[in-house]
């Protein structure tokens, strides 16, 4: 574009006037600004700029304002909300990037800026530097602290898996779980790389934690975040801050199984356990069913032994104490010996008594010989006859033969005095040829004296009648 021709210079006047033949009419500031805007946008409608980010700010509207700089210059830039939402990394100061977009002007401040439509990290070295800075910042917040790590459930009932539903990873996990311990698995399908992958993984983590415990969809007891191996760019979604914070905030224990053994992401540091491969994550999640059955069998055996052990110990203690007790023979031997002695003494006593009794019997038998017995009987007869004669001589009725009489009372007592006879109501007189009942004179007189005159006189006893 050739510069406009200028009229011949004239001295400046006090009031601006259009000179004759002047084709450069004055323009407004807005017109010049619009002209400049069109010129810049036409000339720089597509540019790629490499520089270091500086002054990165995310406005409440979602737009990102920043500057690209190098050692000699600075270029302001803006990324509108829709474009910023599609970024695969979090821009921050000091990160070297390659921005693609167009240049434009901002008339309000009379400057120019770059409208960024795409932004990428400038090489793997810059990406690693970003990773190191992000790790240091999150680690300083305590998101990777060992104290935050939770123990995994020994035997989860439900396992949640966040991964791509079409890759080999989910097949490896399901196959390994089926081999070790068949479990219920809930798969939350997500993108595992590229634009929007980090947001989907973070949403899946929060979605599993938000499930109610007794809802229609069971809440997992363990979550596995998994994807296969790849470059640092392929795995970058699991280095994003949104994923790391979602893992740290998860209410369910998380196993990170991203990449192969040599691959490490920030998700590995935030998770409760890091598995070198997705298959290893399945092995961490559940025990081997056969090993568990063996362990249960061993525990059952130990339980039986634990129950039987006190009984066995009791038997052993009882046997030991029984061994210390004296033997029955030793306890009874004194009494048995004494019994033997008493038995022997009894036997000797019986023998001696028998011998004595035999001797006494022999002595008595010698005394009971016939001549002796006859003599003793004769002497006894003589004594008996003498006693009989003496008794006969003492018989009170014997004198009745010589003319005497004996007076007795009614009860048979012999009366030998008048006074005794006077007291009796009736007397019996014994004669040689019989007995005669009489009434004493005193007793008869007393009855007559005391009898009323009108009373009949009692009949006198029969005289001479034998009783």
NUSE-369741 format. One record per residue (C-alpha): chain; x negated, y, z negated. Coordinates in Angstrom, 3 decimals. Layout:
<pts>
<"A", <X, Y, Z>>
...
</pts>
This chain:
<pts>
<"A", <0.000, 0.000, 0.000>>
<"A", <-1.539, 3.290, 0.991>>
<"A", <-1.344, 6.143, -1.473>>
<"A", <1.139, 8.910, -0.587>>
<"A", <-0.173, 12.002, 1.040>>
<"A", <-0.542, 14.955, -1.219>>
<"A", <0.351, 18.514, -0.167>>
<"A", <-2.241, 21.166, -0.185>>
<"A", <-2.893, 22.024, -3.700>>
<"A", <-1.413, 25.242, -4.847>>
<"A", <-1.740, 26.961, -8.133>>
<"A", <0.674, 25.546, -10.686>>
<"A", <3.571, 27.738, -11.357>>
<"A", <5.701, 28.142, -14.332>>
<"A", <8.692, 26.362, -12.774>>
<"A", <8.377, 23.241, -10.627>>
<"A", <9.451, 23.847, -7.008>>
<"A", <9.694, 21.567, -4.024>>
<"A", <7.159, 22.599, -1.447>>
<"A", <8.028, 22.653, 2.240>>
<"A", <7.246, 19.323, 3.873>>
<"A", <6.695, 17.588, 0.474>>
<"A", <7.894, 13.943, 0.699>>
<"A", <6.961, 13.012, -2.894>>
<"A", <10.024, 14.007, -4.756>>
<"A", <9.682, 13.586, -8.536>>
<"A", <10.962, 10.257, -9.955>>
<"A", <12.372, 9.451, -13.345>>
<"A", <10.484, 7.384, -15.890>>
<"A", <12.991, 4.568, -15.475>>
<"A", <12.479, 4.634, -11.728>>
<"A", <8.732, 4.436, -12.087>>
<"A", <9.092, 1.682, -14.707>>
<"A", <11.422, -0.314, -12.467>>
<"A", <9.088, 0.167, -9.545>>
<"A", <6.171, -0.975, -11.623>>
<"A", <8.175, -3.985, -12.903>>
<"A", <9.047, -5.095, -9.392>>
<"A", <5.491, -4.657, -8.256>>
<"A", <4.042, -6.701, -11.124>>
<"A", <6.632, -9.482, -10.896>>
<"A", <6.229, -9.683, -7.131>>
<"A", <2.474, -9.820, -7.354>>
<"A", <2.250, -12.077, -10.401>>
<"A", <5.416, -14.200, -10.101>>
<"A", <3.529, -17.390, -10.959>>
<"A", <0.397, -17.453, -13.098>>
<"A", <-1.419, -19.954, -15.328>>
<"A", <-3.361, -18.396, -18.144>>
<"A", <-5.770, -20.117, -20.522>>
<"A", <-6.345, -18.510, -23.861>>
<"A", <-6.214, -18.746, -27.611>>
<"A", <-2.895, -18.209, -29.364>>
<"A", <-2.716, -15.284, -31.740>>
<"A", <0.073, -13.665, -33.738>>
<"A", <2.552, -16.505, -33.151>>
<"A", <5.997, -15.543, -34.495>>
<"A", <9.313, -17.373, -34.160>>
<"A", <12.211, -14.914, -34.343>>
<"A", <15.571, -15.691, -35.904>>
<"A", <16.993, -15.858, -32.409>>
<"A", <14.679, -18.783, -31.594>>
<"A", <12.388, -16.814, -29.265>>
<"A", <8.638, -17.091, -29.789>>
<"A", <6.422, -14.024, -29.546>>
<"A", <2.672, -14.447, -29.249>>
<"A", <-0.505, -13.250, -27.620>>
<"A", <-3.073, -15.003, -25.440>>
<"A", <-6.585, -13.739, -25.930>>
<"A", <-10.191, -14.397, -25.122>>
<"A", <-13.328, -12.592, -26.167>>
<"A", <-12.615, -9.548, -23.958>>
<"A", <-8.881, -9.119, -23.459>>
<"A", <-5.391, -9.737, -24.860>>
<"A", <-2.157, -10.583, -23.088>>
<"A", <1.174, -10.419, -24.884>>
<"A", <3.631, -13.195, -24.195>>
<"A", <7.141, -14.311, -24.979>>
<"A", <8.844, -17.713, -24.781>>
<"A", <12.601, -17.654, -24.731>>
<"A", <14.594, -19.910, -27.057>>
<"A", <15.548, -22.540, -24.484>>
<"A", <11.952, -22.964, -23.380>>
<"A", <10.648, -22.956, -26.965>>
<"A", <13.029, -25.778, -27.845>>
<"A", <11.411, -27.954, -25.204>>
<"A", <7.878, -27.587, -26.527>>
<"A", <6.203, -30.895, -27.379>>
<"A", <4.013, -29.310, -30.071>>
<"A", <4.187, -26.563, -32.635>>
<"A", <2.254, -23.482, -31.433>>
<"A", <0.074, -21.852, -34.030>>
<"A", <-2.715, -19.282, -34.235>>
<"A", <-6.126, -20.383, -33.015>>
<"A", <-4.827, -23.097, -30.686>>
<"A", <-6.217, -22.919, -27.155>>
<"A", <-3.458, -23.440, -24.614>>
<"A", <-2.696, -23.162, -20.913>>
<"A", <0.471, -21.129, -20.403>>
<"A", <2.423, -21.120, -17.145>>
<"A", <4.889, -18.353, -16.280>>
<"A", <5.064, -14.873, -14.755>>
<"A", <3.989, -11.369, -15.658>>
<"A", <6.495, -8.639, -16.251>>
<"A", <6.636, -5.250, -17.856>>
<"A", <8.479, -4.019, -20.894>>
<"A", <9.548, -0.463, -20.168>>
<"A", <10.546, 0.148, -23.749>>
<"A", <6.905, 0.183, -24.806>>
<"A", <5.315, 0.816, -21.462>>
<"A", <3.310, -2.398, -21.529>>
<"A", <3.224, -5.643, -19.700>>
<"A", <3.612, -9.206, -20.984>>
<"A", <3.816, -12.790, -19.808>>
<"A", <7.090, -14.704, -19.842>>
<"A", <5.933, -18.260, -20.628>>
<"A", <7.928, -21.047, -19.055>>
<"A", <5.616, -23.907, -20.012>>
<"A", <2.764, -24.228, -22.451>>
<"A", <0.291, -27.087, -22.912>>
<"A", <-2.681, -27.630, -25.111>>
<"A", <-5.894, -26.832, -23.259>>
<"A", <-7.562, -30.262, -23.279>>
<"A", <-7.866, -33.139, -25.752>>
<"A", <-10.390, -31.290, -27.866>>
<"A", <-7.924, -28.512, -28.518>>
<"A", <-5.254, -31.095, -29.265>>
<"A", <-7.496, -32.762, -31.828>>
<"A", <-8.230, -29.404, -33.391>>
<"A", <-4.498, -28.752, -33.670>>
<"A", <-4.035, -32.153, -35.220>>
<"A", <-6.749, -31.482, -37.789>>
<"A", <-5.267, -28.100, -38.737>>
<"A", <-1.749, -29.552, -39.046>>
<"A", <-2.999, -32.433, -41.157>>
<"A", <-4.903, -30.105, -43.497>>
<"A", <-1.860, -27.875, -43.937>>
<"A", <0.581, -30.714, -44.647>>
<"A", <-1.898, -32.463, -46.894>>
<"A", <-2.268, -29.272, -48.907>>
<"A", <1.510, -29.371, -49.451>>
<"A", <1.179, -32.866, -50.958>>
<"A", <3.045, -34.739, -48.237>>
<"A", <0.291, -37.358, -48.026>>
<"A", <-0.294, -37.761, -51.771>>
<"A", <-0.607, -41.406, -52.941>>
<"A", <1.696, -40.636, -55.867>>
<"A", <4.561, -40.160, -53.395>>
<"A", <4.200, -43.642, -51.957>>
<"A", <7.027, -46.008, -52.872>>
<"A", <6.898, -49.760, -53.181>>
<"A", <8.574, -51.680, -50.389>>
<"A", <11.528, -53.905, -51.312>>
<"A", <10.445, -57.504, -51.623>>
<"A", <13.335, -58.918, -49.618>>
<"A", <15.366, -56.201, -47.845>>
<"A", <18.894, -57.140, -46.895>>
<"A", <19.094, -54.637, -44.027>>
<"A", <16.122, -53.284, -42.050>>
<"A", <16.407, -50.140, -39.937>>
<"A", <14.143, -49.832, -36.875>>
<"A", <13.561, -46.489, -35.107>>
<"A", <12.077, -47.132, -31.671>>
<"A", <12.855, -47.373, -28.002>>
<"A", <15.573, -50.000, -27.397>>
<"A", <14.057, -51.128, -24.089>>
<"A", <10.377, -51.590, -24.916>>
<"A", <8.430, -54.645, -26.019>>
<"A", <8.134, -53.216, -29.525>>
<"A", <11.670, -54.007, -30.618>>
<"A", <11.437, -57.515, -29.155>>
<"A", <8.199, -58.174, -31.046>>
<"A", <9.720, -56.950, -34.305>>
<"A", <12.912, -58.989, -33.952>>
<"A", <10.988, -62.101, -32.954>>
<"A", <8.622, -61.785, -35.894>>
<"A", <11.462, -61.204, -38.353>>
<"A", <13.293, -64.270, -37.037>>
<"A", <10.166, -66.392, -37.494>>
<"A", <9.447, -65.230, -41.027>>
<"A", <12.815, -64.502, -42.631>>
<"A", <15.954, -63.866, -40.540>>
<"A", <17.298, -60.466, -41.571>>
<"A", <19.965, -58.013, -40.527>>
<"A", <18.436, -55.293, -38.316>>
<"A", <19.893, -51.906, -37.349>>
<"A", <18.175, -50.283, -34.341>>
<"A", <18.359, -46.509, -33.908>>
<"A", <17.337, -45.909, -30.289>>
<"A", <15.098, -42.875, -29.686>>
<"A", <12.573, -41.526, -27.215>>
<"A", <9.091, -42.355, -28.415>>
<"A", <7.160, -39.855, -26.288>>
<"A", <7.663, -36.718, -24.279>>
<"A", <9.986, -33.816, -24.693>>
<"A", <12.587, -34.237, -27.435>>
<"A", <11.026, -37.413, -28.879>>
<"A", <9.994, -35.823, -32.164>>
<"A", <13.438, -34.341, -32.733>>
<"A", <15.149, -37.690, -32.078>>
<"A", <12.827, -39.587, -34.410>>
<"A", <13.350, -37.009, -37.172>>
<"A", <17.130, -37.118, -36.652>>
<"A", <17.099, -40.921, -36.868>>
<"A", <15.183, -40.853, -40.160>>
<"A", <17.622, -38.371, -41.654>>
<"A", <20.559, -40.303, -40.212>>
<"A", <19.557, -43.545, -41.927>>
<"A", <19.133, -41.720, -45.249>>
<"A", <22.562, -40.120, -44.867>>
<"A", <24.393, -43.443, -44.512>>
<"A", <26.566, -44.230, -47.585>>
<"A", <25.627, -47.259, -49.649>>
<"A", <28.992, -48.971, -49.206>>
<"A", <29.970, -47.577, -45.833>>
<"A", <31.100, -49.381, -42.706>>
<"A", <27.529, -49.248, -41.416>>
<"A", <25.231, -50.726, -44.047>>
<"A", <22.463, -48.474, -45.309>>
<"A", <19.018, -49.978, -44.658>>
<"A", <16.800, -50.984, -47.563>>
<"A", <13.704, -50.355, -45.403>>
<"A", <12.982, -48.331, -42.260>>
<"A", <10.327, -49.110, -39.637>>
<"A", <9.222, -46.314, -37.289>>
<"A", <7.489, -48.003, -34.365>>
<"A", <6.125, -47.582, -30.868>>
<"A", <3.375, -49.180, -28.793>>
<"A", <-0.085, -47.871, -28.177>>
<"A", <-1.072, -44.996, -25.919>>
<"A", <-3.166, -41.884, -25.611>>
<"A", <-3.131, -39.111, -28.162>>
<"A", <-0.772, -37.248, -25.878>>
<"A", <1.580, -40.244, -25.693>>
<"A", <1.653, -40.553, -29.483>>
<"A", <1.865, -36.837, -30.134>>
<"A", <5.561, -36.906, -31.133>>
<"A", <4.521, -38.763, -34.316>>
<"A", <2.063, -35.969, -35.148>>
<"A", <4.794, -33.360, -35.031>>
<"A", <5.575, -31.606, -38.277>>
<"A", <9.282, -32.304, -37.977>>
<"A", <8.659, -36.069, -37.907>>
<"A", <6.160, -35.938, -40.765>>
<"A", <8.549, -33.957, -42.958>>
<"A", <11.464, -36.280, -42.113>>
<"A", <9.375, -39.291, -43.208>>
<"A", <8.350, -37.533, -46.415>>
<"A", <11.969, -36.588, -47.173>>
<"A", <13.384, -40.048, -46.390>>
<"A", <15.327, -41.597, -49.250>>
<"A", <14.465, -45.056, -47.879>>
<"A", <10.932, -46.529, -47.939>>
<"A", <9.286, -46.153, -44.523>>
<"A", <6.714, -48.272, -42.669>>
<"A", <4.881, -46.441, -39.869>>
<"A", <3.874, -48.743, -37.014>>
<"A", <2.805, -46.327, -34.275>>
<"A", <0.229, -47.447, -31.726>>
<"A", <-2.414, -50.093, -32.121>>
<"A", <-4.882, -50.634, -34.946>>
<"A", <-7.211, -47.807, -33.891>>
<"A", <-4.405, -45.291, -33.357>>
<"A", <-3.655, -42.982, -36.270>>
<"A", <-0.916, -40.361, -36.448>>
<"A", <0.245, -38.009, -39.157>>
<"A", <3.329, -40.225, -39.530>>
<"A", <1.000, -42.938, -40.865>>
<"A", <-0.187, -40.631, -43.667>>
<"A", <3.333, -39.605, -44.664>>
<"A", <4.841, -43.113, -44.601>>
<"A", <4.935, -45.363, -47.665>>
<"A", <2.984, -48.039, -45.763>>
<"A", <1.040, -47.964, -42.524>>
<"A", <1.096, -51.029, -40.280>>
<"A", <-1.622, -51.480, -37.631>>
<"A", <0.942, -52.838, -35.137>>
<"A", <4.735, -53.200, -34.918>>
<"A", <4.361, -56.954, -35.401>>
<"A", <2.388, -56.338, -38.577>>
<"A", <5.187, -54.026, -39.770>>
<"A", <7.646, -56.911, -39.475>>
<"A", <5.264, -59.084, -41.479>>
<"A", <5.092, -56.403, -44.187>>
<"A", <8.875, -56.049, -44.252>>
<"A", <9.805, -59.628, -45.210>>
<"A", <8.054, -62.634, -46.743>>
<"A", <7.804, -66.025, -45.075>>
<"A", <10.972, -67.946, -45.844>>
<"A", <9.170, -71.276, -46.193>>
<"A", <6.613, -69.724, -48.548>>
<"A", <9.451, -68.235, -50.564>>
<"A", <11.154, -71.631, -50.816>>
<"A", <7.872, -73.165, -51.992>>
<"A", <7.481, -70.380, -54.519>>
<"A", <11.041, -70.884, -55.769>>
<"A", <10.370, -74.610, -56.110>>
<"A", <7.202, -73.889, -58.064>>
<"A", <9.070, -71.452, -60.273>>
<"A", <11.769, -74.057, -60.911>>
<"A", <9.073, -76.564, -61.899>>
<"A", <7.459, -73.986, -64.170>>
<"A", <10.861, -73.242, -65.663>>
<"A", <11.447, -76.908, -66.438>>
<"A", <7.990, -77.135, -67.922>>
<"A", <8.602, -74.023, -69.961>>
<"A", <11.824, -75.551, -71.290>>
<"A", <10.236, -78.923, -71.971>>
<"A", <7.023, -77.521, -73.411>>
<"A", <8.508, -76.595, -76.820>>
<"A", <10.032, -80.070, -77.046>>
<"A", <6.702, -81.650, -76.164>>
<"A", <4.891, -79.446, -78.664>>
<"A", <7.508, -80.353, -81.268>>
<"A", <6.966, -84.038, -80.597>>
<"A", <3.212, -83.608, -80.842>>
<"A", <3.462, -81.652, -84.092>>
<"A", <5.901, -84.215, -85.490>>
<"A", <3.590, -87.057, -84.503>>
<"A", <0.611, -85.254, -86.052>>
<"A", <2.482, -84.670, -89.282>>
<"A", <3.763, -88.238, -89.272>>
<"A", <0.175, -89.447, -88.918>>
<"A", <-0.742, -87.440, -92.006>>
<"A", <2.080, -89.004, -94.029>>
<"A", <1.108, -92.038, -96.203>>
<"A", <2.034, -95.461, -94.828>>
<"A", <5.095, -97.244, -96.113>>
<"A", <2.935, -100.100, -97.359>>
<"A", <0.749, -97.715, -99.333>>
<"A", <3.804, -96.024, -100.825>>
<"A", <5.392, -99.345, -101.855>>
<"A", <2.243, -101.255, -102.733>>
<"A", <2.162, -100.122, -106.422>>
<"A", <5.796, -101.081, -106.850>>
<"A", <5.259, -104.326, -104.970>>
<"A", <2.283, -105.129, -107.154>>
<"A", <4.262, -104.304, -110.247>>
<"A", <7.114, -106.480, -108.982>>
<"A", <4.678, -109.302, -108.482>>
<"A", <3.364, -108.831, -112.003>>
<"A", <6.862, -108.706, -113.480>>
<"A", <7.841, -111.761, -111.448>>
<"A", <4.806, -113.608, -112.711>>
<"A", <5.515, -112.553, -116.267>>
<"A", <9.127, -113.666, -115.884>>
<"A", <8.015, -116.972, -114.447>>
<"A", <5.587, -117.487, -117.303>>
<"A", <8.212, -116.367, -119.828>>
<"A", <10.774, -118.774, -118.425>>
<"A", <8.212, -121.549, -118.447>>
<"A", <7.258, -120.767, -122.023>>
<"A", <10.890, -120.459, -123.090>>
<"A", <11.687, -123.685, -121.359>>
<"A", <8.787, -125.382, -123.092>>
<"A", <9.870, -123.991, -126.439>>
<"A", <13.486, -124.969, -125.835>>
<"A", <12.342, -128.422, -124.749>>
<"A", <10.316, -128.746, -127.938>>
<"A", <13.186, -127.512, -130.054>>
<"A", <15.506, -129.909, -128.274>>
<"A", <13.155, -132.729, -128.813>>
<"A", <12.857, -131.767, -132.479>>
<"A", <16.638, -131.458, -132.755>>
<"A", <17.023, -134.746, -130.919>>
<"A", <14.697, -136.342, -133.372>>
<"A", <16.860, -134.981, -136.179>>
<"A", <20.020, -136.289, -134.461>>
<"A", <18.991, -139.930, -134.658>>
<"A", <21.816, -142.427, -135.659>>
<"A", <20.633, -143.232, -139.131>>
<"A", <20.223, -139.641, -139.972>>
<"A", <23.582, -138.771, -138.443>>
<"A", <25.256, -141.585, -140.416>>
<"A", <23.659, -140.403, -143.614>>
<"A", <24.667, -136.836, -142.978>>
<"A", <28.218, -137.898, -142.145>>
<"A", <28.402, -139.935, -145.341>>
<"A", <27.179, -137.028, -147.370>>
<"A", <29.628, -134.734, -145.692>>
<"A", <32.436, -137.222, -146.326>>
<"A", <31.499, -137.425, -149.982>>
<"A", <31.477, -133.654, -150.274>>
<"A", <34.811, -133.449, -148.491>>
<"A", <36.379, -136.070, -150.736>>
<"A", <35.002, -134.348, -153.788>>
<"A", <36.425, -131.054, -152.605>>
<"A", <39.735, -132.734, -151.943>>
<"A", <39.839, -134.226, -155.388>>
<"A", <38.926, -130.897, -156.913>>
<"A", <41.586, -129.190, -154.852>>
<"A", <44.120, -131.785, -155.882>>
<"A", <43.213, -131.246, -159.474>>
<"A", <43.890, -127.535, -159.029>>
<"A", <47.346, -128.054, -157.458>>
<"A", <49.863, -126.250, -159.748>>
<"A", <52.629, -128.721, -158.892>>
<"A", <50.599, -131.636, -160.147>>
<"A", <51.544, -130.866, -163.781>>
<"A", <55.235, -131.095, -162.854>>
<"A", <54.849, -134.869, -163.007>>
<"A", <54.053, -134.548, -166.662>>
<"A", <57.282, -132.599, -167.445>>
<"A", <56.191, -129.043, -166.816>>
<"A", <58.020, -126.432, -164.643>>
<"A", <56.639, -123.562, -162.480>>
<"A", <58.441, -120.260, -161.977>>
<"A", <57.964, -118.341, -158.722>>
<"A", <59.355, -115.182, -157.248>>
<"A", <61.515, -115.145, -154.171>>
<"A", <58.455, -114.687, -151.985>>
<"A", <56.649, -117.700, -153.460>>
<"A", <54.363, -115.926, -155.941>>
<"A", <53.774, -117.864, -159.140>>
<"A", <54.876, -115.865, -162.181>>
<"A", <53.019, -116.455, -165.389>>
<"A", <54.538, -113.748, -167.668>>
<"A", <57.952, -112.777, -168.822>>
<"A", <57.372, -109.142, -167.846>>
<"A", <56.688, -110.090, -164.265>>
<"A", <59.632, -112.400, -164.189>>
<"A", <61.943, -109.723, -165.659>>
<"A", <61.224, -107.459, -162.721>>
<"A", <62.351, -110.000, -160.172>>
<"A", <65.928, -110.083, -158.920>>
<"A", <65.846, -113.860, -158.571>>
<"A", <63.603, -116.630, -159.770>>
<"A", <62.900, -120.097, -158.549>>
<"A", <62.031, -122.812, -161.039>>
<"A", <60.082, -125.757, -159.685>>
<"A", <60.700, -129.100, -161.350>>
<"A", <59.313, -132.473, -160.633>>
<"A", <62.365, -133.477, -158.701>>
<"A", <63.260, -130.151, -157.088>>
<"A", <63.800, -126.414, -157.438>>
<"A", <66.463, -124.314, -159.137>>
<"A", <67.291, -120.699, -158.464>>
<"A", <68.167, -118.532, -161.491>>
<"A", <68.731, -114.820, -162.310>>
<"A", <66.701, -113.304, -165.145>>
<"A", <68.812, -112.408, -168.185>>
<"A", <67.677, -108.744, -168.176>>
<"A", <68.617, -108.275, -164.559>>
<"A", <72.021, -109.961, -165.077>>
<"A", <72.825, -107.882, -168.167>>
<"A", <71.939, -104.671, -166.357>>
<"A", <74.282, -105.435, -163.561>>
<"A", <77.138, -106.326, -165.940>>
<"A", <76.691, -103.149, -167.964>>
<"A", <76.728, -100.930, -164.962>>
<"A", <79.627, -102.579, -163.161>>
<"A", <83.008, -100.828, -163.138>>
<"A", <85.799, -102.533, -165.087>>
<"A", <87.885, -102.942, -162.022>>
<"A", <85.095, -104.586, -160.187>>
<"A", <85.156, -108.313, -159.838>>
<"A", <82.452, -110.232, -161.689>>
<"A", <79.938, -111.800, -159.489>>
<"A", <79.829, -115.458, -159.255>>
<"A", <77.162, -117.127, -161.363>>
<"A", <74.545, -118.987, -159.517>>
<"A", <75.125, -122.569, -159.113>>
<"A", <73.474, -124.382, -161.960>>
<"A", <71.430, -127.310, -161.190>>
<"A", <71.618, -126.875, -157.384>>
<"A", <68.381, -127.695, -155.653>>
<"A", <67.194, -125.052, -153.309>>
</pts>
